[in-house]
Amino acid sequence: MTFILSSIIPAFSQADNEIQFIYINGSNNNDPKMKDWFYNGMNKMHPNIVEAFNSSDFINNFFLNNGKYSISIYPEAYFWGDKSSNEIKNLNSDLDITKIFSPRLAQTVRTLLAHYLHDAIWVSHYRNMHPIIDDLHKQVLDNYNKGKSVVLMGYSAGAFVSYEYMFNKLPDINVIDYFEKTPVSKKIKNYVKNLPKNNTCIDALIASGLAIYSADDHLVPILDENVLKQNYSNLDEYTCKVCIPEGALKGIVNFASPLVLFYSDISNSDYPLTYYNKLLYKYLLEHDMFWLTVNYSDDPLGYPTIKNITYDDLKEKINMEILPSRGFLYSKSNVKSRKTFIKSHTSYWDTSKKFSKAVVQAFEEGYCLYNFERCKNKEKSN
């Protein structure tokens, strides 16, 4: 019995400190052949990711906490490519019609662009995205309940999913501040101050019936005082249910990412939801999380997410106080795939050893950009 217990207990303790990488597919993965391509690519890449991370003294010190955490050798996938299958059937029917009058070359290019762009546009719409991030949340919670934290690996349009997941489900909203900035009555604002709730997320505000998304993507509060009071009482319950628990998400690595091409509001200071992006950045930095974007320089669809700036620069840019911690945001797009520009967007899987090293370099460069003194002190101690 003693032997059995001693063999079981380490397994549980190891799971409690394990980091699970979840790979999210991109566009044009909506048939069995492309689904297999994605899974094969993930299974080819993940051993190289594990090796690159485990071989880095820097990663071991600043991410794995000197052996306290380990990376699971088994990758997980979150696959959403089949969710647009009905729309793809309609698209193919329309493309068949154009064959009648289009030259073959034009038809080939049209078909290629249609299949690559369709899912990227389709998934960027809130009505299509929201069920996807809800499903992903179940997978993250399943790992969290097993004692694991996760890193999301968003390939191509999968970067939209990882971004929207954080944007809608990180509990980065101070409830009192939120109501102070809305047009609700002074009576409701005082009511909220007298009954404070835990920090929450956009999805919890919507799920609890305190706000809705308008047709033009504004988060709009419910103004009826009786409804607000009734729904407000359940906010903590919804926060616990639909928001990301603290520590469940370590960070995200988006690659081959065209995110800013479809989400230009991330850098548009005039867009109303930029306020929530600022809260997202603040939360990431204060909770030791990272947001990496790693693209090959010859990938025509790879766009840097944010201009690389220091902690002080970001604090000034978002005009919010940020408690110094170990989180950071960083884009790296200076590594060549050495493939043709046509093939470079799909080459990350086949060149995953090089890509994995670039991810480790991006982590080190981003961490030290935001935590210069900590990196400098580490170098001195060595």
BAZA-293899 format. One line per field, with one value per residue (C-alpha): x, z, y; residue number from 1. Coordinates in nm, 3 decimals, padded with zeros to 5 digits. Layout:
X = c(X ...) $
Z = c(Z ...) $
Y = c(Y ...) $
pos = c(NUM ...) $
***
This chain:
X = c(00.000 00.284 00.441 00.112 00.053 00.408 00.369 00.032 00.110 00.401 00.178 -00.080 00.178 00.337 00.000 -00.053 00.254 00.215 00.167 -00.052 -00.001 -00.326 -00.292 -00.568 -00.613 -00.641 -00.840 -00.903 -00.904 -01.261 -01.223 -01.072 -00.753 -00.680 -00.781 -00.522 -00.269 -00.324 -00.304 00.005 00.166 00.085 00.229 00.542 00.585 00.516 00.821 01.041 00.860 00.916 01.283 01.349 01.182 01.350 01.692 01.676 01.822 01.636 01.299 01.373 01.450 01.184 00.899 00.934 01.052 01.362 01.183 00.867 00.667 00.699 00.556 00.332 00.487 00.139 -00.013 -00.383 -00.576 -00.873 -01.020 -01.291 -01.237 -01.553 -01.787 -01.820 -01.881 -02.231 -02.107 -01.817 -02.062 -02.250 -01.922 -01.816 -02.151 -02.101 -01.747 -01.876 -02.102 -01.808 -01.626 -01.866 -01.732 -01.392 -01.050 -00.884 -00.605 -00.851 -01.072 -00.776 -00.670 -01.031 -01.085 -00.757 -00.832 -01.193 -01.098 -00.816 -01.012 -01.359 -01.295 -01.084 -01.372 -01.636 -01.472 -01.406 -01.783 -01.896 -02.196 -01.962 -01.672 -01.859 -01.958 -01.597 -01.441 -01.705 -01.596 -01.230 -01.309 -01.443 -01.111 -00.911 -01.126 -01.088 -00.710 -00.740 -00.953 -00.677 -00.424 -00.280 -00.231 -00.235 -00.054 -00.259 -00.083 -00.291 -00.196 -00.304 -00.675 -00.641 -00.479 -00.826 -00.957 -00.679 -00.714 -01.094 -01.071 -00.854 -01.045 -01.384 -01.293 -01.006 -01.145 -00.983 -01.287 -01.326 -01.704 -01.731 -01.510 -01.717 -02.047 -01.888 -01.806 -02.155 -02.469 -02.657 -02.825 -02.640 -02.868 -02.734 -02.373 -02.419 -02.591 -02.289 -02.046 -02.235 -02.241 -01.896 -01.833 -01.520 -01.343 -01.522 -01.500 -01.700 -01.867 -01.988 -02.144 -02.330 -02.420 -02.556 -02.781 -02.602 -02.491 -02.530 -02.319 -02.480 -02.485 -02.182 -01.978 -02.028 -02.074 -02.400 -02.529 -02.890 -03.048 -03.357 -03.283 -03.494 -03.340 -02.991 -03.033 -03.175 -02.903 -02.623 -02.681 -02.570 -02.261 -02.002 -02.164 -02.134 -01.778 -01.681 -01.855 -01.749 -01.430 -01.078 -00.967 -00.648 -00.351 -00.540 -00.384 -00.008 -00.005 -00.051 00.179 00.021 00.207 00.152 -00.085 -00.290 -00.464 -00.419 -00.533 -00.877 -00.868 -00.725 -00.913 -00.637 -00.422 -00.704 -00.735 -01.068 -01.246 -01.461 -01.351 -00.989 -01.058 -01.106 -00.786 -00.607 -00.754 -00.636 -00.278 -00.282 -00.411 -00.149 00.137 00.014 -00.056 00.275 00.120 00.268 00.135 00.385 00.341 00.603 00.591 00.837 00.966 00.876 00.521 00.293 00.009 00.218 00.167 00.328 00.056 00.205 00.509 00.763 00.783 00.900 00.691 00.713 00.613 00.309 00.202 00.214 00.036 -00.265 -00.264 -00.324 -00.125 00.028 00.171 00.520 00.523 00.655 00.400 00.485 00.373 00.616 00.623 00.907 00.904 01.271 01.333 01.327 01.154 01.371 01.064 00.901 00.660 00.373 00.471 00.604 00.260 00.218 00.584 00.583 00.504 00.774 01.033 00.916 01.266 01.364 01.027 01.050 01.387 01.234 00.956 01.214 01.410 01.091 01.011 01.360 01.363 01.011 01.067 01.387 01.233 00.974 01.190 01.532 01.656 01.556 01.739 02.045 02.059 02.033 02.327 02.535 02.460 02.586) $
Z = c(00.000 00.087 -00.254 -00.435 -00.252 -00.313 -00.685 -00.706 -00.502 -00.722 -01.029 -00.875 -00.753 -01.098 -01.261 -01.012 -01.154 -01.519 -01.800 -02.085 -02.434 -02.635 -03.012 -03.195 -03.569 -03.830 -04.149 -04.422 -04.183 -04.250 -04.427 -04.307 -04.508 -04.360 -04.012 -04.037 -04.163 -03.851 -03.608 -03.778 -03.765 -03.395 -03.314 -03.512 -03.346 -02.981 -02.908 -03.046 -02.829 -02.522 -02.608 -02.676 -02.352 -02.141 -02.293 -02.199 -01.862 -01.894 -01.941 -01.653 -01.425 -01.522 -01.654 -01.503 -01.172 -01.145 -01.193 -00.997 -01.320 -01.613 -01.964 -02.059 -02.333 -02.471 -02.673 -02.679 -02.970 -02.973 -03.318 -03.450 -03.824 -03.871 -03.718 -04.044 -04.259 -04.370 -04.486 -04.670 -04.861 -04.973 -05.066 -05.279 -05.459 -05.542 -05.661 -05.889 -06.058 -06.130 -06.311 -06.602 -06.696 -06.521 -06.669 -06.494 -06.331 -06.198 -06.064 -05.891 -05.719 -05.628 -05.473 -05.280 -05.138 -05.059 -04.851 -04.668 -04.592 -04.532 -04.189 -04.077 -04.153 -04.026 -03.689 -03.629 -03.600 -03.237 -03.301 -03.443 -03.207 -02.879 -02.891 -02.983 -02.686 -02.459 -02.580 -02.536 -02.182 -02.097 -02.206 -02.005 -01.697 -01.740 -01.722 -01.434 -01.236 -01.287 -01.138 -01.472 -01.618 -01.995 -02.273 -02.587 -02.924 -03.182 -03.542 -03.808 -03.748 -03.429 -03.298 -03.315 -03.083 -02.824 -02.826 -02.798 -02.522 -02.312 -02.408 -02.307 -02.019 -01.817 -01.493 -01.553 -01.482 -01.148 -01.108 -00.930 -01.194 -01.470 -01.343 -01.280 -01.651 -01.768 -01.802 -01.523 -01.258 -00.958 -00.744 -00.911 -00.882 -00.507 -00.484 -00.645 -00.415 -00.111 -00.241 -00.396 -00.611 -00.725 -01.038 -01.339 -01.716 -02.016 -02.057 -01.696 -01.739 -02.042 -01.899 -01.581 -01.779 -01.674 -02.026 -02.391 -02.704 -02.948 -03.323 -03.361 -03.099 -02.807 -02.458 -02.344 -01.983 -01.901 -01.767 -01.595 -01.222 -01.102 -01.355 -01.274 -00.900 -00.948 -01.192 -00.997 -00.701 -00.911 -01.068 -00.856 -00.949 -01.319 -01.273 -01.122 -01.402 -01.721 -01.638 -01.643 -01.290 -01.174 -01.265 -01.521 -01.820 -01.827 -02.160 -02.535 -02.833 -03.158 -03.476 -03.846 -03.701 -03.911 -03.597 -03.648 -04.009 -03.882 -03.538 -03.621 -03.318 -03.095 -03.189 -03.259 -02.963 -03.089 -03.073 -02.755 -02.668 -02.657 -02.289 -02.237 -02.427 -02.181 -01.896 -02.071 -02.097 -01.734 -01.618 -01.820 -01.675 -01.316 -01.321 -01.465 -01.800 -02.147 -02.495 -02.764 -03.138 -03.339 -03.719 -03.989 -04.161 -04.503 -04.401 -04.591 -04.343 -04.028 -03.863 -03.539 -03.278 -03.089 -03.121 -02.871 -02.588 -02.228 -01.914 -01.850 -02.209 -02.190 -01.857 -02.014 -02.328 -02.149 -01.883 -01.600 -01.296 -01.338 -01.040 -01.132 -01.193 -01.447 -01.730 -02.079 -02.441 -02.726 -03.102 -03.290 -03.670 -03.768 -03.826 -04.185 -04.271 -04.581 -04.773 -05.063 -04.949 -05.078 -04.855 -04.553 -04.390 -04.367 -04.297 -03.917 -03.863 -04.101 -03.960 -03.601 -03.457 -03.584 -03.484 -03.133 -03.080 -03.202 -02.942 -02.665 -02.794 -02.805 -02.446 -02.328 -02.524 -02.414 -02.052 -02.029 -02.210 -01.933 -01.649 -01.727 -01.370 -01.288 -01.597 -01.519 -01.162 -01.288 -01.522 -01.237 -01.015 -01.288) $
Y = c(00.000 00.237 00.177 00.243 00.571 00.690 00.626 00.804 01.117 01.240 01.205 01.436 01.686 01.695 01.769 02.052 02.229 02.137 02.387 02.267 02.412 02.436 02.491 02.679 02.632 02.906 02.956 02.702 02.406 02.303 01.970 01.638 01.686 02.029 01.915 01.636 01.894 02.104 01.810 01.671 02.014 02.052 01.710 01.797 02.136 02.063 01.841 02.121 02.377 02.160 02.103 02.473 02.580 02.313 02.389 02.756 02.855 03.183 03.010 02.776 03.067 03.321 03.103 02.756 02.900 02.682 02.354 02.433 02.410 02.172 02.175 01.886 01.676 01.611 01.897 01.974 02.121 02.348 02.299 02.532 02.477 02.270 02.529 02.721 02.411 02.514 02.854 02.689 02.467 02.778 02.947 02.650 02.656 03.022 02.953 02.676 02.931 03.163 02.880 02.930 03.274 03.306 03.223 02.930 03.136 03.395 03.117 02.948 03.271 03.355 03.011 03.028 03.374 03.283 02.980 03.158 03.474 03.333 03.178 03.474 03.711 03.468 03.409 03.779 03.842 03.836 03.608 03.342 03.402 03.386 03.016 02.938 03.115 02.959 02.614 02.705 02.822 02.476 02.327 02.580 02.516 02.142 02.184 02.430 02.185 01.927 02.168 02.281 02.627 02.680 02.862 02.928 02.890 03.078 03.001 03.253 03.331 03.128 03.447 03.604 03.334 03.369 03.748 03.745 03.486 03.716 04.029 03.892 03.660 03.808 03.959 04.296 04.519 04.693 04.691 05.028 05.194 05.035 05.174 05.514 05.535 05.434 05.651 05.470 05.683 05.823 05.607 05.290 05.411 05.459 05.121 04.955 05.136 05.010 04.650 04.597 04.290 04.109 04.226 04.083 04.036 04.153 03.813 03.814 04.159 04.027 03.684 03.842 04.074 04.393 04.486 04.391 04.422 04.664 04.607 04.836 04.647 04.883 04.743 04.905 04.889 04.807 05.127 04.988 05.030 04.737 04.500 04.625 04.570 04.222 04.113 04.279 04.050 03.750 03.910 03.725 03.394 03.474 03.601 03.267 03.079 03.259 03.454 03.309 03.213 03.378 03.161 02.949 03.125 03.182 03.361 03.335 03.288 03.403 03.315 03.378 03.634 03.879 04.007 04.382 04.349 04.249 04.417 04.759 04.900 04.756 05.055 05.303 05.538 05.675 05.338 05.303 04.950 05.058 05.127 04.753 04.681 04.908 04.706 04.389 04.520 04.629 04.290 04.099 04.299 04.286 03.910 03.785 03.692 03.731 03.804 03.708 03.753 03.564 03.588 03.503 03.815 03.674 03.578 03.821 03.761 03.802 04.141 04.265 04.318 04.609 04.832 04.704 04.954 04.949 04.913 05.291 05.369 05.142 05.289 05.634 05.516 05.368 05.641 05.397 05.301 04.955 04.772 04.650 04.277 04.026 04.042 04.172 04.211 04.160 04.111 03.943 03.933 03.936 03.564 03.435 03.110 03.076 02.967 03.148 03.421 03.204 02.910 03.099 03.141 02.763 02.683 02.721 02.352 02.224 02.464 02.425 02.382 02.726 02.871 02.726 02.892 03.220 03.188 03.140 03.442 03.648 03.552 03.651 03.979 04.073 03.983 04.185 04.482 04.508 04.374 04.516 04.542 04.184 04.053 04.268 04.140 03.782 03.837 03.982 03.684 03.451) $
pos = c(1 2 3 4 5 6 7 8 9 10 11 12 13 14 15 16 17 18 19 20 21 22 23 24 25 26 27 28 29 30 31 32 33 34 35 36 37 38 39 40 41 42 43 44 45 46 47 48 49 50 51 52 53 54 55 56 57 58 59 60 61 62 63 64 65 66 67 68 69 70 71 72 73 74 75 76 77 78 79 80 81 82 83 84 85 86 87 88 89 90 91 92 93 94 95 96 97 98 99 100 101 102 103 104 105 106 107 108 109 110 111 112 113 114 115 116 117 118 119 120 121 122 123 124 125 126 127 128 129 130 131 132 133 134 135 136 137 138 139 140 141 142 143 144 145 146 147 148 149 150 151 152 153 154 155 156 157 158 159 160 161 162 163 164 165 166 167 168 169 170 171 172 173 174 175 176 177 178 179 180 181 182 183 184 185 186 187 188 189 190 191 192 193 194 195 196 197 198 199 200 201 202 203 204 205 206 207 208 209 210 211 212 213 214 215 216 217 218 219 220 221 222 223 224 225 226 227 228 229 230 231 232 233 234 235 236 237 238 239 240 241 242 243 244 245 246 247 248 249 250 251 252 253 254 255 256 257 258 259 260 261 262 263 264 265 266 267 268 269 270 271 272 273 274 275 276 277 278 279 280 281 282 283 284 285 286 287 288 289 290 291 292 293 294 295 296 297 298 299 300 301 302 303 304 305 306 307 308 309 310 311 312 313 314 315 316 317 318 319 320 321 322 323 324 325 326 327 328 329 330 331 332 333 334 335 336 337 338 339 340 341 342 343 344 345 346 347 348 349 350 351 352 353 354 355 356 357 358 359 360 361 362 363 364 365 366 367 368 369 370 371 372 373 374 375 376 377 378 379 380 381 382) $
***
